[in-house]
């Protein structure tokens, strides 16, 4: 039997639900690995830590917390996926400038944080 694996997702910042319009992504790895080549073959790899992140496209309504996003440096951002997975980003902050589209009243927000934890 088929089961729900994609669809409606939710993002909360310190408990306040944002209106998610489009796609949402969250970091699924703690490290990135890069192959090291010596004498023409792969001789090993190096690991580089990956910053925990969440990003998504949101509707900017009258309750959109723009001031909190501009100044927040220790937020908790929780992404709840339709498949039941939840990603919690601790010590979070917005990494890029916040730009709002006048046509659709939306914005893409990229969060980074000190910690990221999956709950499945």
Secondary structure as UniProt FT lines:
FT   STRAND          10..13
FT   TURN            14..15
FT   STRAND          16..18
FT   STRAND          20..26
FT   STRAND          31..38
FT   TURN            39..40
FT   STRAND          41..49
FT   STRAND          52..59
FT   TURN            62..63
FT   HELIX           66..71
FT   STRAND          75..80
FT   TURN            82..83
FT   STRAND          86..94
FT   TURN            102..104
FT   STRAND          106..113
FT   STRAND          115..119
//
